[in-house]
Amino acid sequence: MPDQLRLLHLIDGQWREGGGQRFLDLNPALPGQIVAEGLEATEGEVDDAVCAARKSARDWAATPIHERAQVLW
């Protein structure tokens, strides 16, 4: 069985494990095979992520497109 992916949340520039319930992503062709797993974000973690995104939106919008593309790829 291939290694499964560990799901994390990127909040304010830091990768964090969620504090919520366990989340599993299963292979649809092999339903018993877990492809990825992690913990869901709590309401507070979602609030932290939205707050951080709002704070950085202006700087992100001013970043040249080629630099933004490098982050996303």
N, CA, C and O of each residue as an XYZ file, in Angstrom:
292
protein
N       0.843     -1.177      0.000
C       0.000      0.000      0.000
C       0.893      1.247      0.000
O       1.835      1.330      0.788
N       0.600      2.225     -0.888
C       1.419      3.442     -0.906
C       1.246      4.257      0.364
O       0.252      4.132      1.079
N       2.250      5.100      0.626
C       2.155      5.974      1.794
C       0.970      6.916      1.651
O       0.652      7.373      0.554
N       0.323      7.198      2.770
C      -0.796      8.134      2.735
C      -0.314      9.538      3.038
O       0.678      9.738      3.739
N      -1.026     10.493      2.503
C      -0.702     11.892      2.675
C      -1.249     12.383      4.008
O      -2.382     12.068      4.370
N      -0.459     13.144      4.727
C      -0.892     13.743      5.995
C      -1.406     15.143      5.703
O      -0.661     15.983      5.197
N      -2.661     15.402      6.013
C      -3.291     16.681      5.731
C      -3.062     17.661      6.876
O      -3.312     17.344      8.039
N      -2.585     18.847      6.533
C      -2.342     19.915      7.496
C      -3.039     21.186      7.004
O      -3.503     21.249      5.866
N      -3.106     22.182      7.864
C      -3.719     23.464      7.535
C      -2.629     24.532      7.525
O      -1.820     24.607      8.451
N      -2.607     25.364      6.472
C      -1.657     26.471      6.397
C      -2.358     27.708      6.937
O      -3.254     28.259      6.297
N      -1.938     28.136      8.123
C      -2.569     29.277      8.795
C      -1.480     30.272      9.165
O      -0.574     29.963      9.939
N      -1.579     31.462      8.605
C      -0.643     32.546      8.886
C       0.806     32.126      8.635
O       1.706     32.444      9.413
N       1.010     31.407      7.536
C       2.357     31.013      7.128
C       2.931     29.794      7.822
O       4.092     29.449      7.599
N       2.138     29.128      8.667
C       2.632     27.953      9.388
C       1.709     26.765      9.137
O       0.485     26.893      9.159
N       2.318     25.616      8.900
C       1.547     24.388      8.747
C       1.168     23.874     10.128
O       2.022     23.720     11.001
N      -0.118     23.610     10.317
C      -0.617     23.153     11.625
C      -1.535     21.942     11.461
O      -2.248     21.798     10.467
N      -1.489     21.102     12.448
C      -2.449     20.009     12.541
C      -3.749     20.605     13.081
O      -3.725     21.473     13.954
N      -4.859     20.143     12.569
C      -6.138     20.630     13.068
C      -6.431     20.112     14.458
O      -5.778     19.187     14.940
N      -7.408     20.710     15.092
C      -7.804     20.283     16.426
C      -9.166     19.623     16.448
O      -9.714     19.347     17.515
N      -9.718     19.366     15.258
C     -11.062     18.800     15.164
C     -11.059     17.296     14.992
O     -10.118     16.600     15.374
N     -12.137     16.821     14.408
C     -12.314     15.382     14.208
C     -11.402     14.853     13.108
O     -10.944     15.602     12.245
N     -11.152     13.564     13.155
C     -10.321     12.892     12.153
C     -11.025     12.931     10.804
O     -12.238     12.748     10.709
N     -10.229     13.177      9.759
C     -10.731     13.206      8.389
C      -9.963     12.184      7.572
O      -8.734     12.136      7.631
N     -10.674     11.373      6.817
C     -10.049     10.380      5.946
C     -10.482     10.612      4.511
O     -11.638     10.944      4.250
N      -9.552     10.437      3.576
C      -9.863     10.462      2.155
C      -9.543      9.074      1.627
O      -8.408      8.608      1.716
N     -10.549      8.425      1.081
C     -10.390      7.045      0.615
C     -10.255      6.994     -0.900
O     -10.796      7.842     -1.610
N      -9.536      6.001     -1.386
C      -9.400      5.745     -2.811
C     -10.738      5.212     -3.321
O     -11.184      4.166     -2.850
N     -11.401      5.895     -4.273
C     -12.705      5.426     -4.737
C     -12.637      4.068     -5.434
O     -13.625      3.335     -5.450
N     -11.491      3.728     -6.006
C     -11.350      2.430     -6.661
C     -11.092      1.307     -5.661
O     -11.408      0.146     -5.920
N     -10.515      1.667     -4.518
C     -10.215      0.708     -3.453
C     -10.664      1.328     -2.135
O      -9.831      1.848     -1.393
N     -11.957      1.288     -1.825
C     -12.493      2.011     -0.675
C     -11.824      1.717      0.670
O     -11.939      2.528      1.589
N     -11.149      0.615      0.812
C     -10.462      0.317      2.059
C      -9.106      0.992      2.169
O      -8.475      0.955      3.225
N      -8.652      1.611      1.076
C      -7.329      2.237      1.053
C      -7.438      3.718      1.411
O      -8.123      4.485      0.734
N      -6.753      4.104      2.481
C      -6.732      5.503      2.898
C      -5.658      6.224      2.075
O      -4.495      5.823      2.074
N      -6.058      7.283      1.380
C      -5.137      8.062      0.556
C      -4.522      9.195      1.377
O      -3.332      9.488      1.265
N      -5.356      9.824      2.202
C      -4.892     10.941      3.018
C      -5.701     10.984      4.301
O      -6.857     10.564      4.346
N      -5.062     11.505      5.349
C      -5.795     11.675      6.597
C      -5.226     12.840      7.380
O      -4.071     13.228      7.205
N      -6.053     13.382      8.240
C      -5.646     14.477      9.089
C      -6.777     14.805     10.041
O      -7.734     14.044     10.178
N      -6.654     15.939     10.692
C      -7.694     16.399     11.598
C      -8.347     17.639     11.010
O      -7.665     18.525     10.495
N      -9.668     17.695     11.090
C     -10.392     18.861     10.599
C     -10.014     20.090     11.417
O      -9.564     19.982     12.558
N     -10.203     21.247     10.820
C      -9.962     22.504     11.529
C     -11.135     22.784     12.461
O     -12.283     22.459     12.157
N     -10.830     23.382     13.578
C     -11.878     23.831     14.498
C     -12.394     25.187     14.021
O     -11.810     25.806     13.132
N     -13.475     25.634     14.611
C     -14.015     26.951     14.273
C     -12.978     28.042     14.544
O     -12.835     28.974     13.752
N     -12.266     27.929     15.640
C     -11.234     28.906     15.969
C     -10.092     28.907     14.961
O      -9.556     29.965     14.633
N      -9.720     27.741     14.472
C      -8.664     27.649     13.464
C      -9.104     28.270     12.141
O      -8.313     28.925     11.462
N     -10.354     28.064     11.784
C     -10.884     28.697     10.577
C     -10.887     30.216     10.753
O     -10.509     30.944      9.835
N     -11.305     30.693     11.911
C     -11.278     32.137     12.187
C      -9.857     32.683     12.081
O      -9.648     33.755     11.513
N      -8.871     31.951     12.626
C      -7.469     32.370     12.537
C      -7.016     32.452     11.077
O      -6.321     33.392     10.691
N      -7.410     31.466     10.269
C      -7.019     31.441      8.859
C      -7.639     32.609      8.095
O      -6.966     33.244      7.283
N      -8.902     32.892      8.345
C      -9.575     34.003      7.662
C      -8.942     35.329      8.070
O      -8.720     36.195      7.224
N      -8.656     35.493      9.338
C      -8.023     36.719      9.834
C      -6.650     36.907      9.182
O      -6.322     38.008      8.739
N      -5.858     35.852      9.122
C      -4.530     35.932      8.511
C      -4.638     36.248      7.020
O      -3.844     37.024      6.489
N      -5.609     35.654      6.354
C      -5.793     35.916      4.920
C      -6.181     37.369      4.676
O      -5.695     37.998      3.736
N      -7.038     37.886      5.506
C      -7.436     39.293      5.358
C      -6.248     40.229      5.559
O      -6.096     41.214      4.836
N      -5.402     39.915      6.552
C      -4.237     40.759      6.834
C      -3.246     40.757      5.674
O      -2.601     41.772      5.412
N      -3.121     39.642      4.986
C      -2.105     39.532      3.936
C      -2.650     39.794      2.532
O      -1.877     39.777      1.574
N      -3.936     40.032      2.377
C      -4.544     40.165      1.047
C      -3.943     41.305      0.235
O      -3.681     41.133     -0.955
N      -3.720     42.449      0.839
C      -3.196     43.606      0.101
C      -1.772     43.330     -0.408
O      -1.450     43.617     -1.561
N      -0.930     42.771      0.466
C       0.440     42.449      0.040
C       0.444     41.383     -1.054
O       1.213     41.475     -2.011
N      -0.406     40.381     -0.913
C      -0.499     39.304     -1.904
C      -0.950     39.864     -3.254
O      -0.413     39.478     -4.293
N      -1.920     40.758     -3.246
C      -2.408     41.362     -4.492
C      -1.323     42.195     -5.168
O      -1.310     42.311     -6.393
N      -0.422     42.772     -4.391
C       0.653     43.599     -4.941
C       1.854     42.772     -5.401
O       2.769     43.307     -6.028
N       1.857     41.493     -5.099
C       2.957     40.616     -5.498
C       2.853     40.333     -6.998
O       1.775     39.988     -7.483
N       3.952     40.472     -7.738
C       3.914     40.197     -9.183
C       3.404     38.782     -9.468
O       3.658     37.845     -8.712
N       2.688     38.659    -10.565
C       2.028     37.395    -10.903
C       3.021     36.230    -10.993
O       2.693     35.116    -10.582
N       4.218     36.463    -11.519
C       5.172     35.355    -11.637
C       5.619     34.856    -10.259
O       5.910     33.671    -10.100
N       5.676     35.743     -9.265
C       6.027     35.312     -7.907
C       4.869     34.546     -7.268
O       5.088     33.554     -6.572
N       3.645     35.004     -7.501
C       2.487     34.271     -6.968
C       2.390     32.892     -7.588
O       2.054     31.926     -6.903
N       2.680     32.789     -8.876
C       2.630     31.487     -9.553
C       3.628     30.515     -8.946
O       3.328     29.330     -8.801
N       4.818     31.004     -8.586
C       5.824     30.124     -7.974
C       5.347     29.562     -6.652
O       5.630     28.408     -6.328
N       4.625     30.367     -5.884
C       4.100     29.891     -4.593
C       3.047     28.809     -4.817
O       3.008     27.818     -4.089
N       2.211     28.995     -5.806
C       1.125     28.056     -6.050
C       1.570     26.772     -6.725
O       0.885     25.755     -6.615
N       2.699     26.792     -7.421
C       3.175     25.589     -8.098
C       4.304     25.026     -7.328
O       4.866     24.002     -7.716
